[in-house]
């Protein structure tokens, strides 16, 4: 025998819906440590620039030391240099973005005052 389908009454649907009045105001929303879009875009650009610079440095080091056909070693060094430099800048970028978010959160908490604990 098949189970009977669950029916939703209009009162149960209404109880799960939120009205505009129930939505929290921006000052009542929880603080977010998400960095701004501009900061994230700058971090991404820095990672790309570091990758390009690392690739150029890696290829240049091999070209200085290698004689004859150096296309394969130069390419390998360029890829390795790009990956290492981009990974290093990515790590630093993540740490900087997290610190910026934390600083902003601390600043907002200080602006609320010592007596205002906020929601939660």
C-alpha positions in Angstrom: 0.0 0.0 0.0 1.3 3.4 -0.9 1.8 6.1 1.7 -0.6 9.0 1.5 0.9 12.2 0.2 1.5 15.0 2.7 -0.8 17.9 2.2 0.2 21.4 3.1 -2.5 23.6 4.5 -2.5 27.3 3.9 -1.8 28.0 7.5 1.4 25.8 7.5 2.6 27.5 4.3 2.0 30.9 5.7 3.9 30.1 8.9 7.0 29.3 6.9 6.9 32.4 4.8 8.5 35.6 5.9 7.1 39.0 5.4 9.0 42.1 4.6 8.6 43.3 8.2 10.2 40.2 9.6 13.4 40.5 7.5 16.2 41.8 9.7 17.5 45.4 9.1 21.1 45.7 7.9 22.3 46.8 11.3 20.8 43.7 12.9 22.4 41.2 10.5 25.3 39.3 11.7 28.7 40.8 11.0 30.5 39.3 8.0 34.2 38.9 7.5 33.9 38.6 3.8 36.3 41.0 2.1 35.0 43.5 -0.4 34.9 42.6 -4.1 37.6 45.1 -4.9 40.0 43.6 -2.4 39.3 40.1 -3.8 39.9 41.3 -7.3 43.1 43.0 -6.3 44.3 39.8 -4.6 43.4 37.8 -7.8 45.3 40.2 -9.9 48.3 40.0 -7.6 48.3 36.2 -7.9 48.2 36.4 -11.7 51.1 39.0 -11.8 53.1 36.8 -9.4 52.6 33.8 -11.7 53.7 35.6 -14.8 56.8 37.0 -12.9 57.6 33.6 -11.6 57.4 32.1 -15.0 59.7 34.7 -16.5 62.2 34.2 -13.7 62.2 30.4 -14.1 62.6 30.6 -17.8 65.3 33.2 -17.6 67.3 31.2 -15.0 67.4 28.1 -17.3 68.1 30.2 -20.5 71.2 31.8 -18.7 72.6 28.4 -17.7 71.6 26.2 -20.7 73.4 25.9 -24.0 71.9 24.6 -27.2 68.2 23.5 -27.4 66.7 24.6 -24.1 63.0 24.8 -25.0 61.8 21.9 -22.8 63.9 22.8 -19.7 63.0 26.4 -20.1 59.3 25.6 -20.3 59.4 23.3 -17.3 61.2 25.9 -15.3 58.7 28.6 -16.4 55.7 26.4 -15.3 57.4 25.5 -12.0 58.4 29.1 -11.3 54.9 30.3 -12.1 53.2 27.8 -9.9 55.6 28.4 -6.9 55.3 32.2 -7.1 51.5 32.2 -7.6 51.0 29.7 -4.7 53.1 31.9 -2.4 51.2 35.1 -3.3 47.9 33.2 -3.0 48.8 32.2 0.6 49.7 35.7 1.5 46.6 37.1 -0.2 44.3 34.7 1.8 46.0 35.7 5.0 45.7 39.4 4.2 42.0 39.1 3.2 41.2 37.3 6.4 43.0 39.9 8.5 41.1 42.7 6.7 37.8 41.0 7.5 38.7 40.5 11.1 39.9 44.1 11.4 36.6 45.2 10.0 34.6 43.0 12.3 36.6 44.3 15.3 36.1 47.9 14.2 32.3 47.4 13.8 32.1 45.8 17.3 34.0 48.7 18.8 31.6 51.2 17.1 28.6 49.4 18.6 29.9 50.3 22.1 30.7 48.2 25.1 27.1 47.7 26.2 25.7 46.7 22.9 26.4 43.0 22.4 24.2 42.8 19.3 22.2 39.7 18.3 23.4 36.4 19.6 
